[in-house]
Amino acid sequence: MLAVAHHCSIWLRVSAHCQLLVTVEKQLKVMTQIVSRHALVQTCGLTLLVLPFAGALLQKLMGKADGQNLVSLLAVIWKYRRTDLRAFMESHRAAIKKGQESGDYVPGVMNYYSLMSDLITLCSGPFWHFVPMFKGVSRAESHSRFHHTMTRYLGAGKSDSVLEIGCGYGEMGRQVAKISGASVTGLTMADAEIVGGNQRIKEAGLDDRCKIVQGNYHKTDFEDATFSKVFGIYTLKYSSDLDAVFGEVARLLKPGGSFLSYEILVTDTYDKTNPEHKEYVQNISTCTCMPPLWPAQAMRDAALKAGLVPVIEEDIGAVPNARPWYTCFTNGVYQCLACPLLLPFFRCAETLRLLPPAFSDWFENVLVHPTVDFVRAGRLGIISGTVVMTWKKL
């Protein structure tokens, strides 16, 4: 009996020690979780805290925030770190759905630019389009060359009355006026762009020959044969009815007048049965609330139907020594946005309330896409961003 009691006593002591070890283990797990959570909060918090300082350092090393570089990304994160983007994403998706069902993408485009106009200006300055890029030539100089190239293709002169459709803040129109001396009217539907564009016209000292007015380029209030030149830079990608646009342009042009379009187009290499091709091209449209991108043939057909005669069709980026048109994104921006760790980090920071609700959703579906899709589609040759086409009204 004494032996049994002794063994029972030993078992009870072992059992008590085991229970103590289990309790200690549980407490250690809780403490580890707390420490890990605290460390995670500290890591995310410190990361967000140092963003402006990192941005300042990078700006000295790499350039300004409007240069489409890593500084631009830091500037975006910092600027929108306290903005609740849930309402914007809800309205954005509702507009996409409505556009796909009705074919009317105008409200969606306006909703998109109600937020994105300032962001694009922050990251890109006044230059909202892809242009031919060359080694040793800065982005600003590349755009300056582009302005002169477009003015030359347009054939604008001092005696011309020019209309820019879908002008945004009117950067290209102001450049045409400065280079050629022509009178330029910009047409946009966005109130903010009218106010901001006309302010920039005044600041440039061009209010004697430039103005921006409100209107839809599918159907305007201008009289017949009002303009000798009409042009659009990355404009027709927002239209779901090319026949209406070309018909209106033909009506507005004087006899002998010309129309220039510089567009992002689907190339003949695009294969609609290829899932990868389809994904990239579709992302470019839906993320910006645009209708599906047009192939060049659709432009040719609409112009012919409107009675316009083709003059020039040229990819001005497909020349010797030119870098890819999407080069502005491959200086670190694409590599950063394509990093698989970026979005999980933002989601974690959002969960910990270090970033606002829906920030990661907005960042993924408005910034990561379509940026990475432009680069990937460009590399496959299924999208071109530097095609210029001109027509003449007889």
Beta strands, then each sheet from edge to edge (+ up, - down):
strand 1: 133-134
strand 2: 161-165
strand 3: 183-188
strand 4: 210-214
strand 5: 227-233
strand 6: 253-266
strand 7: 308-315
strand 8: 322-323
strand 9: 383-393
sheet 1: 1+ 8-
sheet 2: 4+ 3+ 2+ 5+ 6+ 9- 7+
end
